[in-house]
Amino acid sequence: MSEQDKNVKLSDNERLKRESNFLRGTIEQDLKDEITGGFTADNFQLIRFHGMYQQDDRDIRGERAKQKLEPLHNVMLRARMPGGIIKPEQWLAIDKFADEKTSYGSIRLTTRQTFQFHGVLKPNIKGMHQMLNSVGIDSIATAGDVNRNVLCTTNPVESELHQEAYEWAAKISEHLLPKTKAYAEIWLNGEKAETTEEPILGSNYLPRKFKTTVTIPPNNEVDVHANDLNFVAIAEAGKLVGFNVLVGGGLAMTHGDTATYPRKADDFGFITLEDTLKIAEHVVSVQRDWGNRSNRKNAKTKYTLDRVGSDVFKAEVEARSGVKFAPSRPFEFTHRGDRIGWVEGIDGKHHLTLFIQSGRILDYPDKPLKTGCRKIAEVHQGDMRMTANQNLIIAGVPADQKAVIEEIARNHGLIDDKDTEQRKNSMACVALPTCPLAMAEAERYLPSLVEKTEALLAKHGIPDDSIIMRVVGCPNGCGRAMLAEAGLVGKGPGKYNVYLGGNLEGTRIPKLYLENVGEDVYLDAFDKLIGQWASERNDGECFGDFVIRKGIVAEVKVSVTDFHA
C-alpha cells in the first residue's frame, strides 16, 4: 500500500533523502565554502534533519540585492528538549551563546516546547553544536521528515505523575531518533561510522514531518489535535497506568488547495505502559510505508488516515506491534493555557510560570527579560521548563527562595500585573523578518492586535474576558491558529484569512469567516461579534462556542468534508 509500490513519480525530497548517505550529504564540504554564507543544492534541505533551517533577514533582502549581494544567509536552530525541561546551567550556556554569536541576541521559546536560536552565521554553526553538546543538548531530528521534539504537559503541581509522563516523553524521543551518526560526525568531529539501515524511520525516512506528545488531562496545553501521535495519560490513584493513543492530528494546509486541511486526531484506544514504545514505533512505521511520497502537501499522517481509513490504519498498527488497543479510558480536557504566576505542588515545592509574549526572550528598553532569566538561572536550584504556549516555568522553588525569585522576575519585567487575560491567551509564530515562508507579519504584529482587541472587550463591558487568539504568517501551522477561537492566517502583506469557532479545550477546528482582508475589515467584524457575545451569550459560554451556536460559522465536525464546505 506504500506510495513506492504504485509506480508514481516521487517528490524530489525522496531523491535527496535516498542519495544523502543517511543525512550526511555534502554538508561538511559546504561548511568550508566561504564564497556563500548559505548551504547549496540538497544540503539546504538536509540541514533540517540536523535541527536547522536556512533563513535570511528579509528586512534587508532588497537592499542587499541592490548592492548585488546575496541575501544575508544564516540558520535558525531548534533544540531537542523532550518535555521542555532545561537545567539552569544549560540556560546560562544558551544565554551566553545568544549574546555572543547570534545576530538577534535572543532566545526564542517555541510552540514545540523548546528554544530556538535565530541568526547564526555559517562560521558559528559548528561551534554552536559543540557548545550545546558540552551541556547535554542537541538538535537531532527537530526538523525534517522525522519524529520531532516530543512535547509533554508541564503540570508542575502533580509532580510525581508529571515525572512519569516526562520520562515516557524522553523514552519516546530516544526510541524514534534517527540511528545515523551523521550529526556527531559533522558537528562534533565524531568518528566516521557506516550506516546501513534505519530500522524505524527507513532509509528514506518519513514522507513528511511527524509530531508526538504526551499529555496529562485535564490540561491540553500541548494541543494534541495539532500532532500526529499523542499519548494521553490515564492515571489511577495518582499513578500512571497507561495511555489513550490519539493519531492523525495536524494543522498545516495550503491556501487555495482544498485537498489540504487541518484535522483532529482520532482516538485509537487504550494501551498499558509496557506497550508504549511498540505502539509509537509502529504508528510511525505504518505512516512511513503508507504515507504519500509523491505529493508532500498530502504526505502527513492525517491524510493517510483519511485515504486508507482510520480503522484500517489502526488494524495495521495492531498487526505490526502485536498489541490490541483496548477501549479508550474516560478523560476530559477542560483547559489548555498555562497557569501564570505561582502554584504549589503536592511535594511542597513552588513553581512560577512567567508569561513571555511570543516566547521572545530579549532585553527590551523597559523589560530586560533576558537579563532577568539569566539572573534567575544563576540562583535557581531546581529546573526550568519551556511550555508549548511559549512561556517559561521556574520549577521546584523551595519556600525560602520564593521571594528572591519573584523579586528578580518583577525587577526585570518578567512579572507584569498589567498583562491582561487577552494578552496571556494570544500567541504568534515568528514570521517576518526571518521565516522564509511568512506572507504576513505575526510576532511583530501581535502586540498591536492584542491592544486593539483589549479595547474592544473594554468597549463592550467585558475587559476581564478573553478570546483564544492566534496570528500566523502563513498556513503551515506553527502558531496553532487552526485551534484558536479566532485565528488569523497570513495571506499577503497586511492581509489575513480569519477563522472562527475553536473552543477553550482545543478540541475543535475553526472555520473560515473572512478571506484575504485587512485590519480595518476584521477589527470591524470583531467589534460587532464581541458586542453580540457580551450581550447574548449563555453563562460561561466562550467566544468560540458562541459563534457556533449563533450560526456565525458552521461547526467543523469532520475536516475532510466540513472544513472547505
C-alpha positions as CSV (number, residue, x, y, z in Angstrom):
1,M,0.0,0.0,0.0
2,S,3.0,2.3,0.0
3,E,3.4,5.1,-2.5
4,Q,6.6,3.5,-3.8
5,D,4.5,0.4,-4.9
6,K,2.3,2.5,-7.1
7,N,4.8,3.5,-9.8
8,V,4.0,7.1,-9.1
9,K,6.6,9.9,-9.6
10,L,8.1,10.6,-6.2
11,S,8.8,14.1,-4.9
12,D,12.3,15.3,-5.3
13,N,12.7,15.2,-1.5
14,E,12.6,11.4,-1.8
15,R,15.5,11.5,-4.1
16,L,17.6,13.8,-1.9
17,K,17.0,11.6,1.2
18,R,17.8,8.5,-0.7
19,E,21.1,10.0,-2.1
20,S,22.1,11.7,1.2
21,N,24.1,8.8,2.6
22,F,21.9,8.8,5.7
23,L,21.6,12.5,6.1
24,R,25.3,13.4,5.5
25,G,25.1,14.8,2.0
26,T,28.0,17.1,1.4
27,I,27.3,19.3,4.4
28,E,30.9,19.1,5.6
29,Q,32.2,20.4,2.3
30,D,29.6,23.1,2.2
31,L,30.8,24.3,5.6
32,K,34.2,25.0,4.2
33,D,32.8,27.1,1.2
34,E,33.5,30.7,2.1
35,I,32.1,32.1,-1.2
36,T,28.5,31.8,0.1
37,G,27.0,32.2,3.5
38,G,24.4,29.6,2.8
39,F,24.1,25.9,2.1
40,T,23.8,24.7,-1.5
41,A,21.9,22.1,-3.5
42,D,20.5,19.3,-1.3
43,N,22.3,20.5,1.8
44,F,19.8,23.3,2.1
45,Q,17.2,20.7,2.9
46,L,19.4,18.2,4.7
47,I,20.5,20.5,7.4
48,R,16.8,20.4,8.6
49,F,17.3,16.9,9.8
50,H,20.1,18.3,12.0
51,G,17.7,20.8,13.5
52,M,18.4,23.9,11.3
53,Y,16.6,26.0,8.7
54,Q,18.5,28.3,6.4
55,Q,17.0,31.8,6.5
56,D,17.9,35.3,5.8
57,D,16.9,38.8,7.1
58,R,14.1,39.7,4.8
59,D,14.0,43.3,6.1
60,I,17.3,43.9,4.3
61,R,17.0,41.5,1.4
62,G,16.0,44.1,-1.1
63,E,18.8,46.5,-0.1
64,R,21.4,43.7,-0.4
65,A,20.1,42.8,-3.9
66,K,20.6,46.4,-5.0
67,Q,24.2,46.1,-3.8
68,K,24.5,42.9,-5.8
69,L,25.0,40.9,-2.6
70,E,23.4,37.6,-1.8
71,P,20.8,37.5,1.0
72,L,22.3,37.6,4.5
73,H,22.1,33.8,4.9
74,N,22.0,32.4,8.4
75,V,20.4,29.5,10.2
76,M,17.8,29.1,12.8
77,L,18.4,26.2,15.2
78,R,15.7,24.4,17.1
79,A,17.0,22.3,20.1
80,R,15.7,18.9,21.1
81,M,14.4,19.2,24.6
82,P,11.8,16.5,25.3
83,G,9.2,17.9,27.6
84,G,10.8,21.3,27.6
85,I,12.9,20.7,30.7
86,I,16.2,22.7,30.9
87,K,18.7,23.0,33.7
88,P,19.8,26.4,34.9
89,E,23.4,25.7,33.9
90,Q,22.2,24.8,30.4
91,W,20.2,28.0,30.3
92,L,23.3,30.1,31.2
93,A,25.2,28.4,28.3
94,I,22.5,29.2,25.7
95,D,22.1,32.7,27.1
96,K,25.8,33.4,26.6
97,F,25.8,32.0,23.0
98,A,22.7,34.1,22.1
99,D,24.5,37.2,23.3
100,E,27.8,36.5,21.6
101,K,27.1,34.5,18.4
102,T,23.7,35.3,17.1
103,S,22.5,38.3,15.0
104,Y,19.4,38.9,17.1
105,G,20.7,38.2,20.6
106,S,17.5,36.5,21.7
107,I,16.3,33.1,22.9
108,R,13.0,32.2,21.3
109,L,10.7,29.8,23.1
110,T,8.5,28.0,20.6
111,T,5.2,26.1,20.4
112,R,7.4,22.9,20.1
113,Q,8.3,23.3,23.8
114,T,11.9,24.1,23.2
115,F,14.1,27.1,22.3
116,Q,15.4,28.4,19.0
117,F,18.5,30.5,18.1
118,H,17.9,32.9,15.2
119,G,20.6,34.5,13.1
120,V,23.6,32.1,13.4
121,L,26.1,32.8,10.7
122,K,27.9,30.0,8.9
123,P,31.3,30.4,10.7
124,N,29.5,29.9,14.1
125,I,27.3,26.9,13.3
126,K,29.7,24.1,14.2
127,G,30.7,25.9,17.4
128,M,27.0,26.2,18.3
129,H,26.5,22.4,18.1
130,Q,29.6,21.8,20.1
131,M,28.6,24.3,22.8
132,L,25.2,22.6,23.0
133,N,26.7,19.1,23.2
134,S,29.0,20.3,26.0
135,V,26.0,21.0,28.2
136,G,24.0,17.9,27.2
137,I,21.8,19.4,24.4
138,D,21.5,18.5,20.7
139,S,19.2,19.4,17.8
140,I,18.9,16.0,16.2
141,A,15.7,15.5,14.4
142,T,13.9,18.7,15.4
143,A,13.1,19.4,11.7
144,G,12.9,17.4,8.5
145,D,10.9,14.2,7.8
146,V,11.4,12.6,11.2
147,N,9.7,12.5,14.6
148,R,10.4,15.9,16.1
149,N,10.8,17.2,19.6
150,V,8.4,15.3,21.9
151,L,6.1,17.5,23.9
152,C,4.8,16.8,27.4
153,T,2.4,18.6,29.7
154,T,4.4,20.6,32.2
155,N,2.0,20.1,35.1
156,P,4.3,21.1,37.9
157,V,1.6,20.7,40.6
158,E,1.2,16.9,40.3
159,S,4.9,16.4,40.3
160,E,5.0,12.6,40.6
161,L,2.6,12.0,37.7
162,H,4.4,14.6,35.6
163,Q,7.7,13.0,36.2
164,E,6.4,9.6,34.9
165,A,4.9,11.3,31.9
166,Y,8.1,13.3,31.2
167,E,10.2,10.1,31.4
168,W,8.0,8.5,28.7
169,A,8.3,11.6,26.5
170,A,12.1,11.2,26.8
171,K,12.0,7.5,26.1
172,I,9.8,8.0,23.0
173,S,12.1,10.7,21.7
174,E,15.1,8.5,22.1
175,H,13.4,5.4,20.6
176,L,12.3,7.3,17.4
177,L,15.5,9.2,16.8
178,P,17.5,8.5,13.5
179,K,20.2,5.9,14.1
180,T,22.6,7.5,11.6
181,K,25.7,9.0,13.2
182,A,25.8,11.9,10.7
183,Y,25.1,14.5,13.4
184,A,28.0,13.5,15.5
185,E,30.4,13.1,12.6
186,I,29.6,16.5,11.0
187,W,29.1,18.8,14.0
188,L,31.0,17.0,16.9
189,N,34.0,15.6,14.9
190,G,32.8,12.2,15.7
191,E,34.4,9.0,14.4
192,K,33.1,8.1,11.0
193,A,30.7,5.1,11.2
194,E,29.0,3.5,8.2
195,T,25.2,3.5,8.5
196,T,23.5,0.5,6.8
197,E,19.9,0.9,7.9
198,E,17.3,3.0,9.8
199,P,15.1,0.2,11.4
200,I,12.3,2.5,12.4
201,L,12.4,5.5,10.1
202,G,13.6,3.7,7.0
203,S,16.4,4.5,4.5
204,N,14.2,7.3,3.0
205,Y,13.0,8.5,6.4
206,L,9.3,9.5,6.8
207,P,7.1,11.0,4.0
208,R,6.8,14.2,6.0
209,K,7.4,15.7,9.4
210,F,5.9,13.8,12.4
211,K,4.9,15.3,15.8
212,T,4.4,13.5,19.1
213,T,3.1,14.5,22.5
214,V,2.5,13.1,26.0
215,T,-0.3,14.9,27.8
216,I,-1.9,14.8,31.2
217,P,-5.6,15.7,31.3
218,P,-7.4,17.9,32.1
219,N,-4.8,20.3,30.6
220,N,-4.4,20.2,26.8
221,E,-1.6,22.8,26.8
222,V,0.2,20.8,24.1
223,D,-2.8,21.0,21.7
224,V,-3.0,17.2,21.0
225,H,-5.0,17.8,17.8
226,A,-2.1,19.6,16.2
227,N,0.0,16.4,16.4
228,D,0.4,13.1,14.5
229,L,0.7,10.9,17.6
230,N,-0.5,11.6,21.2
231,F,-0.3,9.6,24.4
232,V,-3.0,10.8,26.8
233,A,-2.0,9.8,30.3
234,I,-4.5,7.7,32.2
235,A,-3.9,7.7,36.0
236,E,-5.3,5.6,38.8
237,A,-4.7,6.8,42.4
238,G,-2.2,9.3,41.1
239,K,-0.1,6.7,39.3
240,L,0.2,6.4,35.6
241,V,-1.3,3.1,34.3
242,G,-1.3,3.7,30.6
243,F,-2.3,5.9,27.7
244,N,-5.1,6.6,25.3
245,V,-3.5,6.9,21.9
246,L,-4.7,9.6,19.5
247,V,-3.4,9.6,15.9
248,G,-3.7,11.8,12.9
249,G,-3.9,15.4,14.1
250,G,-2.3,18.2,12.1
251,L,-3.0,21.9,11.3
252,A,-1.0,22.8,8.2
253,M,-2.8,23.5,4.9
254,T,-2.1,25.3,1.6
255,H,-4.0,28.5,0.6
256,G,-6.3,27.7,-2.4
257,D,-5.8,23.9,-2.2
258,T,-9.0,22.3,-0.9
259,A,-7.2,18.9,-0.8
260,T,-5.4,20.2,2.3
261,Y,-7.0,21.0,5.6
262,P,-6.4,20.9,9.4
263,R,-7.6,17.8,11.1
264,K,-8.3,16.5,14.7
265,A,-6.6,13.3,15.9
266,D,-8.6,10.0,16.1
267,D,-8.7,8.1,19.4
268,F,-7.4,4.6,18.7
269,G,-7.9,3.3,22.3
270,F,-6.0,2.5,25.5
271,I,-2.7,0.7,25.9
272,T,-0.7,-0.2,29.0
273,L,2.7,1.3,29.7
274,E,4.8,-1.6,28.6
275,D,3.3,-1.3,25.1
276,T,4.1,2.4,24.7
277,L,7.3,2.2,22.6
278,K,5.9,-0.6,20.4
279,I,2.9,1.5,19.6
280,A,5.0,4.6,19.0
281,E,7.3,2.6,16.7
282,H,4.5,1.1,14.6
283,V,2.3,4.1,14.2
284,V,5.5,5.6,12.7
285,S,6.2,2.5,10.6
286,V,2.7,2.4,9.1
287,Q,2.9,6.1,8.2
288,R,6.4,5.5,6.9
289,D,5.2,2.8,4.5
290,W,1.7,4.1,3.6
291,G,2.3,7.9,3.6
292,N,2.1,9.8,0.3
293,R,5.7,10.3,-1.1
294,S,4.6,11.8,-4.4
295,N,2.8,14.9,-3.1
296,R,4.3,16.5,0.0
297,K,1.2,18.6,0.6
298,N,-0.7,15.4,1.3
299,A,2.0,13.5,3.0
300,K,1.1,13.9,6.7
301,T,-0.4,11.2,8.8
302,K,-3.8,12.9,8.8
303,Y,-4.1,12.4,5.0
304,T,-3.0,8.8,5.2
305,L,-5.8,8.1,7.7
306,D,-8.4,9.8,5.5
307,R,-7.2,8.0,2.4
308,V,-7.0,4.4,3.8
309,G,-9.5,4.7,6.6
310,S,-8.7,5.2,10.3
311,D,-9.8,1.7,11.2
312,V,-7.6,0.2,8.5
313,F,-4.6,2.2,9.8
314,K,-5.3,1.2,13.4
315,A,-5.6,-2.5,12.4
316,E,-2.2,-2.4,10.7
317,V,-0.6,-0.9,13.8
318,E,-2.1,-3.7,15.9
319,A,-0.9,-6.3,13.4
320,R,2.7,-5.0,13.3
321,S,3.0,-4.3,17.0
322,G,1.2,-7.4,18.3
323,V,-0.8,-5.1,20.6
324,K,-4.6,-4.8,20.6
325,F,-6.0,-1.4,21.6
326,A,-8.4,-1.7,24.5
327,P,-11.4,0.6,24.7
328,S,-10.5,4.2,25.5
329,R,-10.5,5.1,29.2
330,P,-12.5,8.2,30.1
331,F,-10.7,11.5,30.1
332,E,-11.6,15.1,29.6
333,F,-9.8,18.3,28.6
334,T,-11.1,21.4,30.4
335,H,-8.4,24.0,29.5
336,R,-5.1,24.4,27.7
337,G,-3.5,27.6,28.9
338,D,-0.5,27.9,31.3
339,R,-1.2,28.9,34.9
340,I,0.6,32.2,35.0
341,G,2.1,33.0,38.4
342,W,2.9,30.9,41.5
343,V,1.4,27.4,42.2
344,E,2.4,25.0,44.9
345,G,3.0,21.3,44.0
346,I,2.0,18.3,46.1
347,D,5.6,18.0,47.1
348,G,5.6,21.4,48.8
349,K,7.8,23.0,46.1
350,H,6.7,26.2,44.4
351,H,6.6,26.9,40.6
352,L,6.5,30.2,38.9
353,T,5.1,30.4,35.4
354,L,6.4,33.5,33.6
355,F,4.3,34.9,30.7
356,I,6.7,35.6,27.7
357,Q,4.9,37.3,24.9
358,S,5.5,35.3,21.7
359,G,8.3,33.5,23.6
360,R,10.9,36.1,22.6
361,I,13.4,36.5,25.5
362,L,15.4,39.6,24.8
363,D,16.3,42.7,26.7
364,Y,13.8,45.5,25.8
365,P,14.3,49.1,27.0
366,D,11.5,48.7,29.6
367,K,11.7,45.0,30.2
368,P,15.2,43.4,30.3
369,L,13.7,39.9,30.1
370,K,16.8,38.1,29.0
371,T,18.9,39.6,31.9
372,G,16.2,38.6,34.3
373,C,16.1,35.0,33.1
374,R,19.9,34.8,33.4
375,K,19.8,36.2,37.0
376,I,17.2,33.6,37.9
377,A,19.2,30.8,36.4
378,E,22.3,32.0,38.4
379,V,20.5,31.4,41.7
380,H,17.8,28.8,41.0
381,Q,18.2,25.3,42.5
382,G,15.5,23.5,40.6
383,D,14.9,23.2,36.8
384,M,13.3,25.4,34.2
385,R,10.5,24.3,31.9
386,M,9.6,25.7,28.5
387,T,5.9,25.3,27.7
388,A,4.1,24.7,24.4
389,N,2.5,28.1,24.9
390,Q,5.9,29.9,24.7
391,N,6.1,30.6,28.4
392,L,8.8,29.7,31.0
393,I,8.3,27.9,34.3
394,I,10.8,28.3,37.2
395,A,10.1,24.9,38.8
396,G,11.0,23.4,42.1
397,V,11.5,26.5,44.1
398,P,11.8,25.9,47.9
399,A,9.7,28.2,50.0
400,D,12.7,30.2,51.3
401,Q,13.7,31.1,47.7
402,K,10.3,32.3,46.5
403,A,10.9,35.9,47.5
404,V,14.3,36.1,45.8
405,I,13.0,34.6,42.5
406,E,9.9,36.9,42.5
407,E,12.0,40.0,43.1
408,I,14.3,39.3,40.2
409,A,11.3,38.5,38.0
410,R,9.5,41.7,38.9
411,N,12.5,43.9,38.6
412,H,13.1,42.7,35.0
413,G,9.5,42.8,33.7
414,L,9.1,39.0,33.8
415,I,6.1,39.5,36.1
416,D,3.8,42.3,34.9
417,D,0.5,42.7,36.8
418,K,-0.9,44.8,33.8
419,D,-0.8,41.7,31.5
420,T,-4.5,41.0,30.7
421,E,-6.1,37.6,30.1
422,Q,-6.4,38.5,26.5
423,R,-2.6,39.1,26.2
424,K,-1.9,35.8,28.0
425,N,-4.3,33.9,25.7
426,S,-2.8,35.3,22.4
427,M,0.0,33.7,20.5
428,A,2.0,34.2,17.3
429,C,4.6,32.4,15.2
430,V,7.9,34.1,14.3
431,A,7.0,35.1,10.7
432,L,8.9,38.1,9.4
433,P,11.7,39.0,9.1
434,T,13.4,35.6,9.5
435,C,10.9,32.9,8.3
436,P,11.1,32.4,4.5
437,L,7.5,31.2,4.3
438,A,5.8,34.1,6.0
439,M,3.3,36.0,3.9
440,A,2.4,38.5,6.6
441,E,3.5,39.7,10.0
442,A,2.7,37.7,13.1
443,E,5.1,38.1,16.1
444,R,5.8,41.8,15.4
445,Y,2.1,42.4,14.8
446,L,0.7,40.6,17.8
447,P,1.2,43.4,20.5
448,S,-0.8,45.8,18.4
449,L,-3.6,43.3,17.7
450,V,-3.9,42.4,21.4
451,E,-4.2,46.1,22.4
452,K,-7.0,46.7,19.8
453,T,-8.8,43.5,20.9
454,E,-8.4,44.6,24.6
455,A,-10.0,47.9,23.7
456,L,-13.0,46.1,22.0
457,L,-13.5,43.9,25.1
458,A,-13.5,47.0,27.3
459,K,-15.8,48.9,24.9
460,H,-18.4,46.2,25.4
461,G,-18.0,45.9,29.1
462,I,-16.1,42.7,29.4
463,P,-12.5,43.8,29.9
464,D,-11.6,40.8,32.0
465,D,-12.8,38.2,29.5
466,S,-10.6,36.9,26.6
467,I,-10.6,35.1,23.3
468,I,-8.0,32.5,22.4
469,M,-6.5,34.4,19.5
470,R,-3.5,33.3,17.4
471,V,-1.9,35.0,14.4
472,V,0.4,33.3,12.0
473,G,2.3,34.5,8.9
474,C,1.4,31.5,6.7
475,P,-0.9,28.4,6.8
476,N,1.8,26.0,7.9
477,G,0.5,25.6,11.4
478,C,3.4,26.8,13.6
479,G,1.4,29.1,15.8
480,R,-1.6,26.6,16.0
481,A,-4.1,29.2,14.7
482,M,-6.3,26.3,13.4
483,L,-7.2,25.5,17.0
484,A,-7.9,29.1,18.1
485,E,-11.3,30.7,18.8
486,A,-10.1,33.4,16.5
487,G,-7.2,32.6,14.2
488,L,-5.6,35.0,11.7
489,V,-3.6,33.3,8.9
490,G,-1.3,35.4,6.7
491,K,-2.3,35.7,3.1
492,G,-0.2,38.7,2.0
493,P,1.3,41.9,3.4
494,G,-1.2,43.2,5.9
495,K,-3.8,40.6,4.7
496,Y,-5.2,37.6,6.6
497,N,-7.8,34.9,6.4
498,V,-9.8,34.9,9.6
499,Y,-11.1,31.7,11.1
500,L,-13.6,31.4,14.0
501,G,-15.0,28.7,16.1
502,G,-12.3,26.8,18.1
503,N,-13.0,26.2,21.8
504,L,-11.3,26.5,25.2
505,E,-10.4,22.8,25.3
506,G,-8.6,22.8,21.9
507,T,-10.9,20.1,20.5
508,R,-12.5,21.9,17.6
509,I,-11.1,23.2,14.3
510,P,-12.3,26.7,13.4
511,K,-13.8,27.6,10.0
512,L,-13.1,30.4,7.5
513,Y,-15.1,33.6,8.3
514,L,-13.3,36.3,6.3
515,E,-10.9,35.8,3.4
516,N,-7.9,38.0,2.5
517,V,-8.9,41.1,4.5
518,G,-7.0,43.9,6.2
519,E,-7.1,45.1,9.7
520,D,-10.0,47.6,9.2
521,V,-12.3,44.8,8.0
522,Y,-11.6,42.2,10.7
523,L,-11.5,44.6,13.5
524,D,-14.8,46.0,12.5
525,A,-16.1,42.4,12.4
526,F,-14.6,41.7,15.8
527,D,-16.3,44.8,17.2
528,K,-19.7,43.6,16.2
529,L,-19.1,40.0,17.2
530,I,-17.7,40.8,20.6
531,G,-20.7,43.1,21.2
532,Q,-23.0,40.2,20.4
533,W,-21.1,37.8,22.5
534,A,-21.2,40.2,25.5
535,S,-24.9,40.7,25.3
536,E,-26.2,37.4,24.0
537,R,-24.0,34.7,25.4
538,N,-25.1,32.0,27.8
539,D,-23.5,31.8,31.3
540,G,-19.8,30.7,30.9
541,E,-20.1,30.5,27.1
542,C,-16.8,31.1,25.4
543,F,-16.4,33.1,22.2
544,G,-15.8,30.1,20.0
545,D,-18.9,28.2,21.3
546,F,-21.0,31.4,20.9
547,V,-20.2,31.9,17.2
548,I,-21.0,28.2,16.5
549,R,-24.3,28.4,18.4
550,K,-25.4,31.6,16.7
551,G,-24.6,30.2,13.3
552,I,-22.0,32.8,12.5
553,V,-19.8,29.9,11.3
554,A,-20.7,26.3,10.9
555,E,-19.1,23.7,13.2
556,V,-16.3,21.7,11.6
557,K,-17.1,18.1,12.7
558,V,-15.2,16.1,10.0
559,S,-12.5,18.2,8.4
560,V,-12.3,16.3,5.1
561,T,-16.0,17.2,4.4
562,D,-16.7,20.2,6.5
563,F,-13.6,22.5,6.5
564,H,-13.9,23.8,3.0
565,A,-17.7,23.4,2.7
